[in-house]
Amino acid sequence: MYMGANGFVEALLRFLNSAVREANVLAQESGAMALFNLAVNNNRNKETMLASGVISLLEEMISYPSSHGPAAALYLNLSCLEEAKPLIGASPAVPQLLQANAETQYKLDALHALYNLSSIPSNIPNLLSASIISGLQSLLADSGEHSWTEKCIAVLINLASSNSAKDEMISNTKLISALAALLEAEQPIEQEQAVSCLFMLCNGNEKCSQMVLREGVIPALVSMSVNRTSRGKEKAQKLLMLFREPRQKRPITSGGEGTTLQTK
């Protein structure tokens, strides 16, 4: 706190600016992580960084693969600040947060930042323009790594609050298949999130319900409704009820189908 109040934030930003201009990767990492540490649990320092132009520096950093990691970490930290969310969400750097071939830690930090950004409706159109749906679908389809599955679904649940995002998600058959497959995941949290997301997509949309049913989800849902946690059972039962409802009946109230991730 004292370092931030005595001009260290501004000095570090000048250092980072020089490192970016000189294409000094090691200096960029050192500067970004020093700023990251000053921003942890300190909104005043975050606000100082925003006012001093940190976003434009990060936009330059993240355009270079060698600087992806520290840039994503600082984006994540800043995205915890409410007033930073629309600024980052409108940034041309958003597509860079969806790098398919990045390292695992970068993907986790980027997904967590996207989760924070997608929590405000005004950011969703820009996220859709950045092809976030197909990017998340690709991550879910990566059978070799599941450490980011929970965060992927959490972002999708946030996006599903938008009708345009829901329509795009429903039109992505590979995404629907991936979500349906997660109903048989080993981790209960992944199952519960997948059920929540599918409920949001299917509620009031007969086409989506039929798509999900064609994936053969009933046995997995029945198993969840009797063998999982009380929360998992409730979610599975609600989706089963939705599938049994007559087409003309009004949508079921979702009531707390969202999810939360801890922020830094």
N, C-alpha and C positions, 0 to 999 in steps of 0.2 A: 504493500500500500504506500509506504513512504517513498520507495523508489519511483513509483508512478507519479506521486505528487511533487517530486523534485526534478522533473524534466527528463527522466530516464526514457519514458515512452517516446517522446519526440526525438531524443538522441538515437534510440534504437531504430526508429523509422528512417532517420537520415542514414544510418549505417546500412539498413536494408536497401534503401534506395541506391546507394553507391554500389552495393553488391549486385543488384539487378543490372545496373548500367554496365558494370564490368564483367557480367556473366560469371561471377565467382560463386560457384555452386556451394562450396563449403561455407562461405560467409553468409549466403542466403539462408542456409539451414540454421546456422548459429543465430542469426538475427531473428528469423521467424520463430524459432523455439524459445528464444529469450522473451519475445513479445507474447508468445503463448503462455509462458509461466506468469507473466505480469497480468494477463487477462483472466486467469483461472479464478473464478468466484469474485471477480472485481469488475463490476459494471462501469465504475468511473473510468478505469483504465481502458475498457472496451470503447467507451464513448470518446475518449481522447484519441484513440487509434482511428476511429471512424472520421472524426473531425479533421484529422491530420492526413487523410488520404490513403489509409492502408488498403482499401478495396482496390484502387487502381494498381497498387504495387502487386497485390496478390493476383490480379488478372494477368499481369505480365509473367509472374513466377510460374503460375500453373500452366502456362502455354508451353513450358519446357519440361519434358519428361523427367529430367534429373531433379527437378524442384517440386514434383507433384506431392511428395509426402509431407514436407513441412508446410506447404501451402494449404493442403487439405486439412491438416491439424489445426491451423489457425482459423481457417474458414469455419470449422466445426465449433471452435471456441466462441468466435464472434456470433455465430448463428444462434447462440443461446440468448442473445440480447434481442428483445422484441423489436426495437427500432432498427436493428441491423438486418432483420429478416427481409423486409421489402427491398433494401439496398442490394443485398447479395442476390436476392431472387431475380432482380432486374438486370443483373450483371451478365455480360456476354461470356463469362467464365463458367456459367452453369453447365453447359455441355461437357466441359472438361472434368466435371465431377462424376461422369459416367464412363470413365475409361474401362474398357473391357479387359485389357491386358495388364492392368496395374497390379502392384503388390497387394497382398491381403490387407495389411494395415491401412494402406491408402483407401482401399475400397470400404473398409469399415468406417473410417473417419468421414469419407465422402457420403456414405449412406446415412450416417448419423446427422450430418449437416443437411442433407436433403430431407430427412425426416423433420428437422426443425423448420426448414424453409416451407415444406408442404403443409405445415400446420396453419398457415394463413391463406385464405382463399385467393387473395389478389396475386399470389405467386404461382398458382396452379397453371394459368394459361402459358406463362413463360416456360414452366417445367414441361408442359406438353409439347411446346414448340421445340424443346431440346431433346425430344424423343425419349423422355424418361420411361414411358411404358415399355417400349421395346428393350431399353437398357436393363430395366428390372427383370423383364422376362428372360433375358439372356443370362443374368446372374442366377435366377432360380433354376434355369435349365442346366447349370454347370454341376454335373453329377460328382465332380471330383472335390468339391469344397462346399461345406454347408455352414461355415461360421457366420456368413452374412444373411442367411435365410430369414432369421427373425426380423432383422432391420429392413430387408426388402419388403416383407409383408406389411410391416408397420407403415412404411411409406405408401404402399398401395392403399391401405385403409384410409390414410389421410386424403389421398387423391380421390378416393371413391365418394368423398363428400361433394364432389363436383359432378354434375350431370354429364358434361362434356368428357370428363375423364372416365366416368363410368362407361359411356358409350365406346370410347376407345379401348378400354380394357375388355369389354365384352366382345368387341370385334377381333381381338387378338386370341385366336383359338389356342395357340401354344401356351399363352398365359393361363387360360382357363384350365387347360390340361395339367399344367404345372401345379396350380393351386389344388386341383382335385387330387393329384398324386400325393400332396403333402398331408392329406387326411390319414395316410398310413405311415406318417413319419414316426420315428422313435421318440422324438422329443415332444412331450405334451404341449409345451408352449407354442411350437410350430403348428401342431394340429389345431389348437384353439384359435390361433391367429388366422389360419387358412379358412376355418369355418366362419369366423367373423367376416372376413373379406368376401367369401362366397355369399354369405347371407346378404350383405350390403348390395352386391351385384345382382342377385337373383330376386330380391324383394321388389315386387312390382314389375318384374321383367320375365315374362314367360319364356322368351327365347333363350335367355341365359339359364333359366331353370332346366330347360330341355337339354341344353349343351352340357350342363353339369351332370345331369342324370345319365346321359349317354356315356359319361366317363366311368360309370359303374360305382358310384360313391356310396350307395345305400348300405352295403355290408360294413364299410368303414365307419359310417355314421352310427349305425346300430351298435357296433362295438364300442365306439366312444361314449354312447349314451348310457352304457352300463358299466364300463370298465375304467373310465378316466376320473379326473378330479371333478368335484361338484360343479366347478365353472365349466369344464369341458363337457360334462354331461348336459348342462343346461343349453350350451351353445349348439351341441349336436341335435338335441331334441327340438330346438327352435327351427333349425334348418329342415329337419325331417317334417315338422308340422307345415312349414312353408310349401314343401313339395306335395303335401297331401291336400292343400287348400284348393278349392275350385278356382278356375281361372278368373272368374268374375269377382272374386272376393277381394276386398281392399287389402293393401299390403300390411303386414304385421309391423308394429312399432319395434324399431331395432333396440332401443333402450340399453345404452351402454355397451355397444359392440366395438367401441374404439379400443385403442391400446396406447400405452405410454412407454417411453424409453427414458431412462435416466440421462440427464444431460450433464455436461461438464461445467 
